[in-house]
């Protein structure tokens, strides 16, 4: 059976190419998996999303065609049905295709919709998992998603539904002794915080908003469900933003380790060091210089 609205007519020549759905991770290119790197370098065409970290596209083969298919703040460069058709058409033309998606393809990444279209047309495909935004961003923000003293479970939701509403399972999200992680929640932040309180979460529950986690643009704003919307508005956070709600957020100030400004400083320091020293990790170099001053 063909995918809905997807044309599957197969050409007379040769075999169909393979489509690799690749999770590019949360942003930092060094969080890309070895398998993802290998598949990316094998591709004839790279179809990529908006949330691909700087430097990751440069890892593709120099001669690979690059096709942007991103979505941001409800602005779609290409509707999902067209993306599905593009993947099918490229594969039927014999191309090896890397479908590069931020985070993990199966975690709010529409990967399931895309391989349904591929499978319905008999296109060979492979899914390469990636580090999810929730795991990567929380780790770089120093916020453990579970902790024996604070949260024994974790729940994930997307703050932007297909119909544009923010109509979530509030009772499930507001349960005690868990961490709630909400993707794409910046636009509906006030509604999200208000509904969580309305459904039983104390207004003083710790909450964090993390912009562009794991990258040089990472910014972390912490507060409570009552204060976070105003704090985020005051500092002007921009998408992508991940929301983390729960007692584990209190650990951020003590456990935060990633400092983008430290990496910037380390990069400038390493340029002045002998070539052997340039192979050291930039954070280590900055730490060494800090202890010597």
C-alpha positions as CSV (number, residue, x, y, z in Angstrom):
1,X,0.0,0.0,0.0
2,X,1.4,3.4,-0.9
3,X,1.8,6.2,1.6
4,X,-0.9,8.8,1.6
5,X,-0.2,11.2,-1.2
6,X,3.2,9.6,-2.0
7,X,3.9,8.6,-5.6
8,X,5.9,5.4,-5.7
9,X,6.2,4.6,-9.4
10,X,9.6,2.9,-9.9
11,X,11.9,3.7,-12.8
12,X,12.9,0.9,-15.2
13,X,16.6,1.4,-14.5
14,X,18.6,0.1,-11.5
15,X,17.8,-0.4,-7.9
16,X,16.4,2.2,-5.5
17,X,18.9,3.9,-3.2
18,X,18.8,3.7,0.6
19,X,17.6,6.5,2.9
20,X,19.4,6.9,6.2
21,X,17.4,8.7,8.9
22,X,20.2,10.1,11.0
23,X,19.9,11.6,14.4
24,X,22.3,14.6,14.5
25,X,22.0,15.0,18.3
26,X,21.2,18.1,20.2
27,X,23.7,20.5,18.5
28,X,27.3,20.0,19.5
29,X,28.9,18.2,16.5
30,X,31.1,16.1,18.9
31,X,27.9,14.4,20.1
32,X,27.3,12.9,16.7
33,X,27.6,9.1,16.8
34,X,30.3,7.3,14.8
35,X,27.6,5.5,12.7
36,X,25.9,8.8,12.0
37,X,29.2,10.2,10.7
38,X,29.8,7.2,8.5
39,X,26.4,7.3,7.0
40,X,26.5,11.0,6.5
41,X,29.8,10.8,4.6
42,X,28.4,8.0,2.3
43,X,25.4,10.1,1.2
44,X,24.9,11.6,-2.3
45,X,22.2,13.9,-1.0
46,X,21.7,15.4,2.5
47,X,18.2,16.5,3.3
48,X,18.5,18.4,6.6
49,X,16.3,20.1,9.2
50,X,16.6,23.5,10.8
51,X,17.9,22.2,14.2
52,X,21.3,20.9,12.9
53,X,24.3,22.0,14.8
54,X,26.9,24.3,13.2
55,X,29.6,22.2,11.7
56,X,27.6,19.0,11.2
57,X,26.7,19.6,7.5
58,X,30.4,20.2,6.8
59,X,31.1,16.6,7.7
60,X,29.2,15.4,4.7
61,X,31.0,14.5,1.5
62,X,32.2,17.6,-0.3
63,X,30.2,16.6,-3.5
64,X,27.0,15.8,-1.7
65,X,23.9,17.8,-2.7
66,X,22.3,19.6,0.3
67,X,18.6,20.2,0.5
68,X,17.1,22.3,3.3
69,X,13.7,21.0,4.6
70,X,13.5,22.8,7.9
71,X,10.7,24.1,10.0
72,X,10.9,26.9,12.5
73,X,8.1,28.6,14.5
74,X,5.4,27.2,12.2
75,X,7.2,28.4,9.1
76,X,7.8,25.4,6.9
77,X,10.2,25.6,4.0
78,X,8.7,22.3,2.8
79,X,5.4,20.6,4.0
80,X,5.8,17.2,5.5
81,X,4.1,15.5,2.6
82,X,6.6,17.1,0.2
83,X,9.5,15.9,2.3
84,X,8.2,12.4,2.2
85,X,7.8,12.6,-1.6
86,X,11.3,14.1,-1.9
87,X,12.9,11.2,0.0
88,X,11.0,8.6,-2.1
89,X,11.9,10.3,-5.4
90,X,15.6,10.7,-4.5
91,X,15.8,7.0,-3.5
92,X,14.0,5.9,-6.7
93,X,16.5,7.8,-8.7
94,X,19.2,5.6,-7.1
95,X,20.6,8.2,-4.7
96,X,22.0,7.4,-1.3
97,X,20.1,9.9,1.0
98,X,21.0,11.1,4.4
99,X,17.9,12.5,6.1
100,X,19.5,14.5,8.9
101,X,17.3,15.4,11.8
102,X,18.1,17.2,15.1
103,X,18.2,15.0,18.2
104,X,16.8,11.5,17.5
105,X,14.6,10.8,14.4
106,X,12.0,9.0,16.5
107,X,11.8,11.5,19.3
108,X,9.4,14.3,18.2
109,X,11.3,14.2,14.9
110,X,8.6,12.9,12.5
111,X,10.9,10.0,11.7
112,X,8.0,7.5,12.0
113,X,5.9,9.4,9.4
114,X,8.9,9.5,7.0
115,X,9.7,5.8,7.1
116,X,6.1,4.9,6.7
117,X,6.2,6.7,3.4
118,X,9.5,4.9,2.5
119,X,8.2,1.5,3.6
120,X,5.0,1.9,1.7
121,X,7.0,2.4,-1.5
122,X,9.4,-0.4,-0.9
123,X,12.4,1.9,-0.3
124,X,15.2,0.5,1.8
125,X,16.0,2.6,4.9
126,X,18.0,2.6,8.1
127,X,17.4,4.5,11.3
128,X,20.5,5.9,13.0
129,X,19.6,6.9,16.6
130,X,20.9,10.2,18.0
131,X,21.3,11.7,21.4
132,X,17.9,13.3,22.2
133,X,17.7,17.1,22.9
134,X,16.3,16.2,26.3
135,X,19.3,14.1,27.3
136,X,21.9,16.3,25.7
137,X,20.5,19.7,26.8
138,X,19.7,18.6,30.3
139,X,23.2,17.2,30.7
140,X,24.9,20.4,29.4
141,X,22.7,22.4,31.8
142,X,23.7,20.4,34.8
143,X,20.1,19.2,35.4
144,X,19.8,15.4,35.8
145,X,16.4,14.3,34.6
146,X,16.1,11.7,37.3
147,X,17.5,11.7,40.8
148,X,16.7,9.4,43.7
149,X,15.9,12.3,46.0
150,X,13.9,14.4,43.6
151,X,12.4,12.6,40.6
152,X,11.8,8.9,40.1
153,X,10.3,9.2,36.6
154,X,10.5,11.5,33.6
155,X,7.8,12.5,31.1
156,X,8.2,14.1,27.7
157,X,5.8,16.2,25.7
158,X,5.9,18.6,22.8
159,X,4.5,22.1,23.4
160,X,3.5,22.6,19.8
161,X,0.8,20.3,18.5
162,X,-0.1,19.6,14.8
163,X,-3.1,21.9,15.0
164,X,-1.0,24.7,16.6
165,X,-2.7,24.4,20.1
166,X,-1.1,23.7,23.5
167,X,-3.5,21.1,24.6
168,X,-1.5,18.6,26.5
169,X,-2.2,15.8,29.1
170,X,-1.8,18.3,32.0
171,X,-2.7,15.8,34.7
172,X,0.0,13.4,33.6
173,X,2.6,16.2,33.3
174,X,1.7,17.6,36.7
175,X,2.2,14.4,38.7
176,X,4.6,14.7,41.7
177,X,8.1,13.2,42.0
178,X,8.8,13.4,38.3
179,X,10.5,15.6,35.8
180,X,8.5,17.1,32.9
181,X,10.4,17.9,29.8
182,X,8.6,20.0,27.1
183,X,10.0,20.5,23.6
184,X,9.2,23.6,21.6
185,X,7.5,25.2,24.5
186,X,8.7,28.8,24.2
187,X,5.7,30.2,22.4
188,X,3.2,28.6,24.8
189,X,5.3,29.1,28.0
190,X,2.7,31.2,29.9
191,X,0.0,28.7,29.0
192,X,2.1,25.7,30.0
193,X,3.1,27.1,33.4
194,X,-0.4,28.3,34.1
195,X,-1.9,24.9,33.2
196,X,0.6,22.9,35.3
197,X,-0.3,25.0,38.3
198,X,-4.0,24.7,37.6
199,X,-3.6,20.9,37.5
200,X,-1.8,20.5,40.8
201,X,1.8,21.6,40.6
202,X,2.8,24.1,43.2
203,X,3.5,27.6,41.7
204,X,6.9,27.4,43.4
205,X,8.0,24.3,41.5
206,X,11.5,24.9,40.0
207,X,11.5,25.3,36.2
208,X,14.2,26.0,33.6
209,X,14.2,27.2,30.0
210,X,17.4,26.2,28.0
211,X,18.1,27.9,24.7
212,X,20.2,26.2,22.1
213,X,21.6,23.7,24.6
214,X,25.0,22.1,24.0
215,X,26.1,24.9,21.7
216,X,28.0,28.2,22.0
217,X,24.6,29.9,22.1
218,X,23.4,28.0,25.2
219,X,21.5,30.1,27.8
220,X,19.9,28.8,30.9
221,X,17.1,30.6,32.7
222,X,15.8,29.1,36.0
223,X,12.9,30.1,38.2
224,X,9.6,28.7,39.2
225,X,6.4,28.0,37.4
226,X,5.2,31.4,38.7
227,X,8.3,33.4,37.7
228,X,9.7,31.7,34.6
229,X,7.6,33.3,31.9
230,X,8.6,36.8,33.0
231,X,12.2,35.9,33.4
232,X,12.4,34.3,29.9
233,X,10.7,37.4,28.4
234,X,13.1,39.7,30.2
235,X,16.3,38.0,28.8
236,X,14.7,37.5,25.4
237,X,15.3,33.8,24.9
238,X,14.9,32.6,21.3
239,X,14.0,29.2,19.9
240,X,15.0,26.4,20.2
241,X,14.1,26.3,23.8
242,X,13.7,23.2,26.0
243,X,11.6,23.4,29.2
244,X,12.4,21.3,32.2
245,X,10.1,21.3,35.2
246,X,10.6,19.6,38.5
247,X,12.7,19.6,41.7
248,X,15.8,18.5,39.7
249,X,16.1,22.0,38.4
250,X,17.3,23.1,41.8
251,X,20.5,21.2,41.1
252,X,21.5,23.4,38.2
253,X,23.4,26.0,40.1
254,X,25.5,23.4,41.8
255,X,26.0,21.0,38.9
256,X,26.3,23.3,35.9
257,X,29.6,22.6,34.2
258,X,29.2,23.9,30.6
259,X,30.2,27.5,29.9
260,X,30.1,28.6,26.3
261,X,32.1,31.8,27.2
262,X,34.8,29.5,28.7
263,X,35.1,27.7,25.3
264,X,35.4,31.0,23.4
265,X,38.2,32.1,25.7
266,X,39.9,28.7,25.4
267,X,39.8,28.8,21.6
268,X,41.6,32.2,21.6
269,X,44.2,30.9,24.1
270,X,44.9,27.8,22.1
271,X,45.8,29.8,19.0
272,X,48.8,31.2,20.8
273,X,50.1,27.9,22.1
274,X,52.6,25.5,20.5
275,X,51.1,23.0,18.0
276,X,51.5,20.1,20.4
277,X,49.3,21.9,23.0
278,X,46.6,22.7,20.5
279,X,45.6,19.0,20.6
280,X,44.4,19.5,24.2
281,X,40.7,19.9,24.9
282,X,39.8,23.7,24.9
283,X,38.0,23.4,28.3
284,X,41.2,21.9,29.8
285,X,43.3,24.6,28.3
286,X,41.1,27.3,29.8
287,X,41.1,25.6,33.2
288,X,44.9,25.4,33.1
289,X,45.2,29.1,32.3
290,X,42.7,30.1,35.0
291,X,44.7,28.2,37.6
292,X,47.9,30.0,36.5
293,X,46.4,33.5,36.9
